[in-house]
């Protein structure tokens, strides 16, 4: 498992390549949920999500031969954008594998940044192609099964621990588990009394399935939330979450999309369903802790277009 020294080293390595994003009280979300809310606005990060931290940490750690070979990653959207942009900035050739369900904007941005984008029918086949390309000689930058990437994502938690006021409960969305693993490692070192809650959507519930099974297990993906849609978590992220996270809450796609609309109306931020899911989960948390918590929300991505959100809202009659 990674420790606070790994995260501090990652913070030093990526300094100058990423932004220190704002950590701010949200009066609007406080009124909506009935308790104080502090939001980490990582959607204001370079490339629009936290993913650039892990991508930068990994790329900057590679040797000359690994860079010269070119890099490959699989992504539901944000990791691909982050890798493409950072690889382009560092002069490294990148290949990004995405399912056809990935947001069109993610594909377009990755291509514009100079990456070769390979599309597959679904996320499971995207992971299979990533493995094939790695075997052919490309250097893998895995979105969540790499301790260097996890340490990079953990810098979100390091900044939050330093910048936030008093909070009792922190909510973090989960795809493959890299972000919550890094954040949990940082918070357990710097804010050991805080409760940490993971959030998934039904149909992108690889971590809750792993916790129920006692280890990583493959799930059938059906959620609209491509950025959370990992077919399985990794052993390293399972280990971190099972040891450091209080529980994982699963909400519906419709609740996640309603959360996007609520974040826009009450917090004045434009987020993805991967962050919209935090609001319905926050209500569950407050029910469990007695309704008097002080919440921290990791608003970690904003790469959804108005057309995306409109289509989702119409689909669910919101």
N, C-alpha and C positions, 0 to 999 in steps of 0.2 A: 504494500500500500504506500501511496505517496504521503509525504509529510510536509510540514510547513516550510522546511528549508528548501524542498523541491519547488514549492510555489513561489517562494521569495526569489529563488534563482531564476525561475521563469519570468517573473516580473522584471528583473534586471535585464534579462536577455531581450525581451520584447519592447522595452522602454524605447520610445522614439518611433516605433512602428505601429503602435495602437494608441487609442485615446483613453484617458482616465475619465470614464463617463460619470454623469451626475448621479448622486444619491440624494433624493429630495423627499420631504414630506408631501403627501398628496391629500389636501383637504377634501377634494372631490370624492376620492375613493374612501376617505374616512367617513364622509357623510353617507355614502352608499352602503358601507359595511357596518357602520356604527362603532368603529374602533379606530384608533390611530393607525395610519398606514404610511410606510416609507417605501418608495419605489426606487430600484436601481435601474436607471434608464439606459440599459445596454443596447437597446435598439438604436441609440444615437451613435453607436460604435461605427468605425470604418467598416464598410461593406454591409452595414445595417443589422449586424448581429454579433454575438459574442464569439462566433466561430473563428474570426480572424486571429484571436489570441492563441488558440491551440495550433492553428496553421502556421502562424509566425514562429511560435516556440519550436515546432518540429522542423520547419525549413531551416531556421537559423542554427539548429543543432546538427545538421547533416554535414558529412564530409564531402570533399570535392568529387569523389567518384560517385557518391550517391546523388549529388545534384546533377552531375553530368549525365547520369542514366535517365534523368527525367522522373517525375513523380506521378503517382496515380492515387485517386481517391474515389470513393462512392459517396453519394449524397442525395438527400431528398430536396436539396436546394441551397441552404445557407453554407454548409461546409464546402460545397463546390464553388460557390461564389468566392468565399474567403481564400480557398487554396489558389484559385485562378488569379485573383488580384495580387496576393502576396508572392506567388511564384513569378508572375509577370514583373513585379517590382524588383525581384531579386535575380532576374534573368534565368529562371529555371523553367524548362518545358514541362507542361502539366497536361495530364489527361484526366477528365472528370467523367465518371459514369453515373448517370441519373436514370430513374424510371421515367416513362413517358408522362406519368402523372405529376411530375415535378412542375412547379410554377414556370410558365413560359418566360417570365422575367428572369428567373434564375438561370435558365439555359442561355438566354440572350446576353446577360451580363458576363457569364463565364466565357462565352465565345468572344465577346468584345475585349475581355482582358487577355486574350491570346491562348486560352486553353483549347485543347481538342475535347469536344463533348461527345460522348457515346451514349445513346439512349437505348434502353431495354424495355421489355414489356411490363415488368413489375420490379419491386424492390429486391425480391429474392434473387432474380436473375441479374440484377445490377451488382449485388454482392458476389455472385458467381463470376461475372466478367471481371470485376476488380481483382479477384484472386488469380484468374488466368493471366491478366496483364502484369500482376506482380511476379508471377512465375516466369514471364517472358523477359524479366530484367528491370522493370520499372520499380522505383522506390516507393513503398507504400506509405501514405499519410492517412492512417485510419481515423475515422471521425470520433471513435470513442474507445478503442481497444489498445491504446498507446499511453504509457505513463507520462511521456513528455507532453502529449496533447492535453491530457487530463490536468497536468500541472499548469499549463497555459490557461486552460479554462478556470482553474482555481483562483487565478488572479482577480476574477470577478468577486469572489468571496472575500479575498484579502482586502480589496478596496472597500467593499461593503462594511466589513468589520471595522475598518478605520474611520469611515465617513458617517455611518448611520448612528442615530441616537439609540435610545433604549428600544429594543424589540424583544418579543417573547417567542415569536414563531416566524420562520422563513419558509416561503413556498418557492419551489423550483420545478419547472417542467422537465420531463424525462423523455428522451428518445432512446438512444443507446445507453445513456447514463453518464457520459463524459462530463457534462456541466455539473450535475448534482454531485458527482464524486469529488470533483475538484473543490467545489464550494463547501461541501460538507467537511472535507479535510481542513480547509482554511478556518471554517467557523468552529470546529471542534477544538482547534488550537487557540483561537483568539476570542471566541464567544462560547465557551463550553456549556453554558446554561441554556442556550437557545434551542428550541425544538425545530427540527428540520423536516419538512414534508415534501415528498415528491408528488408530481401530478402527471397523469397520463389521460389520454382519451381512449374510450372503448374502441377496439380495433387497432390500437397502437399501444398495446399494454404489455410489452415484452418484459418490463421490470417486475410488475406485479405478478405476472405469470411465473417468473423466475423465483420470486420470493415464496410463492405458493408451492412450487415444485422442489425447492431446496437447491436450485442452481439454474443456470441459463437453459432455456428451452425455447424452441421455435414457436412462434404464434402466427396465425393467419391474419394478414393485414387487411383491414377494411375501412379504416378511418380516412376522412378527407384530409387529415393533417399530415401531409407528406413529410414535413420537417421533424415529426416525431416517429415516423414509421420505420423503425428498425425491426427486422424479422426476429432478432434475438439480441439480448444484451451480451456483453463479453464477461468472461470470468473476473476480470479486474474491476469492472464497474459493479457487477453483482456483489463482489466482496466489499467494496466501499459502501454501497447502499445498505446491505444487510447489517453492516457493523455500525454505521454512523447516522443513518436516517431513521426517524421515528416511525414513519409509515408512508405508504404510497396510496394516493387517492385517485380513483378513476372516474371521469365525468364523461358525458355524452358529447358527440360532435356538435349537436345543437346548442348545448350549454357553452361550449367553447366559442362558437360563433357569436352567441349573445354576449359573451364576455368581451369579444372584440368591439362590439357596438358600445358596450358599457365603458370600456376603456377610452374610446373616442369621446363619448359624451361627458364622462365624469372626470377622467384623468387628463383629457386633451392630448392623448398620444395615439398614434396609428400603429397598432400591433397586429400580430398574426394570431390565428387560433391557438398556436402553441403557447401563447401568452394569455389569450382570452380564457383558457381553461383554468387559470389561476384564481379567477374570481369565484366561480361556483365552488371550487375546492376550498377557498378561504371560508366560505359559509359553513362547510362541513367541519373545518378545523375549529371554527368558533363554537360550534355546537359541542364538539368534543372537549374543548378546554374550558367551557363554562361561559363563553361569550365575552370575556374580558381581556382578550389577548391584545398585543400590539404587533401588527403584522409587518413583515418585510416581503415585498414581491420582487422577484427577479424578472423584469420585463426585458427579455433578452433578444427579441428579434422583431423587425418591422418591415419585412420584405413581402408584404401582401399588397396587391394593387386594388384600387377601388372596384375594378371589374370582378376580381376574385371575391371580395367581401360581399358585393351586391349579389353575385351568383349564389354564394353560400346562404346568405340571408333569405333569398327567395326560395331556395331549396327547402329550408326549414320553416318557412312561413313566419319569419321574424320581422 
